[in-house]
């Protein structure tokens, strides 16, 4: 009888431990890296899918990992929206021919690719220095 009671207590203890153990679920989001600061005015040198090079401009505003702002290119301009995850940035323009930019932020530079209906190009961007007015 003692043996059966002991086995029952051990089994109960094991079940209790399993019920208290934290469980990972498929619904838990993956942890994201803290976003770098990308606010400011950026000048983009973009090598288009056809091989030509254009200069484009973006002004980015950031709230946590969400970014918004304004895009200006040689043929179109409009708003933009995107995200920053760690050093990775992605944003899409809200223009008649949307452009999707994806890249790696390194301080005041970004390098990556952009996508249009015509194909994929490469870009390099640099943040313009901020100026402060002396008081």
C-alpha positions in Angstrom: 0.0 0.0 0.0 2.8 2.4 0.8 4.4 1.9 -2.6 1.1 2.7 -4.4 0.6 5.9 -2.2 4.2 7.0 -2.9 3.8 6.5 -6.6 0.5 8.5 -6.5 2.2 11.4 -4.7 5.1 11.5 -7.1 2.8 11.4 -10.1 0.7 14.3 -8.6 3.9 16.3 -7.9 5.1 15.8 -11.5 1.7 16.9 -12.9 1.7 20.0 -10.6 5.2 21.0 -11.9 4.2 20.6 -15.5 1.1 22.7 -15.0 3.1 25.5 -13.4 5.9 25.5 -16.0 5.7 28.4 -18.6 4.6 27.3 -22.0 5.5 28.9 -25.4 2.6 29.3 -27.7 2.5 30.0 -31.4 0.6 33.2 -30.6 3.5 34.8 -28.7 5.3 37.4 -30.8 9.0 37.1 -31.4 11.0 39.6 -29.5 12.1 42.6 -31.6 15.3 44.6 -31.3 15.0 48.2 -30.1 14.8 50.5 -33.2 17.6 52.9 -34.1 16.7 56.6 -34.5 16.0 57.4 -38.2 14.2 60.7 -37.8 15.4 63.5 -40.0 15.9 64.5 -43.6 17.6 61.9 -45.8 19.1 62.2 -49.3 18.9 59.0 -51.3 21.1 58.1 -54.3 19.2 55.4 -56.1 20.4 53.2 -59.0 17.2 52.4 -60.8 16.5 49.0 -62.4 17.4 50.5 -65.8 20.9 51.5 -64.5 20.3 55.2 -64.3 20.9 57.1 -61.0 18.3 59.5 -59.4 18.3 61.5 -56.3 15.3 61.2 -54.0 14.5 62.8 -50.6 12.7 61.6 -47.6 11.8 63.3 -44.3 11.2 60.7 -41.6 9.3 61.0 -38.3 9.5 58.1 -35.8 7.2 56.9 -33.1 8.8 53.8 -31.5 9.3 51.4 -34.4 6.7 53.1 -36.7 7.9 55.6 -39.2 6.0 58.1 -41.4 6.9 61.1 -43.4 7.2 62.5 -46.9 8.9 61.3 -50.1 10.1 63.5 -53.0 11.5 62.0 -56.2 12.2 63.4 -59.7 8.8 62.3 -61.0 6.5 62.0 -58.0 6.0 62.9 -54.3 3.8 61.8 -51.5 3.6 60.3 -48.0 5.3 57.2 -46.7 4.9 54.7 -43.9 7.1 51.9 -42.6 8.9 50.3 -39.6 12.3 50.1 -38.0 13.3 46.9 -36.3 16.8 47.2 -34.7 19.0 48.4 -37.6 16.6 47.2 -40.3 14.3 49.7 -42.0 11.4 49.3 -44.4 9.1 51.9 -45.8 6.7 52.2 -48.7 5.8 55.5 -50.5 2.2 56.5 -51.0 2.6 57.6 -54.6 1.0 56.8 -57.9 3.9 54.3 -58.5 4.7 53.1 -55.0 8.3 52.4 -54.1 9.3 50.0 -51.3 12.7 50.7 -49.6 14.4 48.0 -47.4 17.8 48.5 -45.9 20.3 48.5 -43.0 20.8 51.7 -40.9 24.3 52.4 -39.8 24.3 55.8 -38.0 23.6 58.5 -40.5 23.6 56.2 -43.5 21.3 53.5 -45.0 22.1 51.0 -47.7 19.7 48.6 -49.3 17.3 47.9 -52.1 14.1 49.4 -53.4 11.4 47.9 -55.5 9.1 49.3 -58.2 6.8 47.8 -60.8 9.8 47.9 -63.2 12.1 45.9 -60.9 14.6 46.2 -58.1 17.3 48.9 -57.6 19.9 49.7 -55.0 20.2 52.8 -52.9 22.5 54.6 -50.5 21.1 57.3 -48.2 22.7 59.8 -45.9 21.0 61.9 -43.2 21.4 65.6 -43.5 23.0 67.3 -40.5 20.5 69.1 -38.3 21.1 72.8 -37.8 20.2 74.6 -34.6 19.6 78.3 -34.4 21.7 80.1 -31.8 19.6 81.8 -29.1 
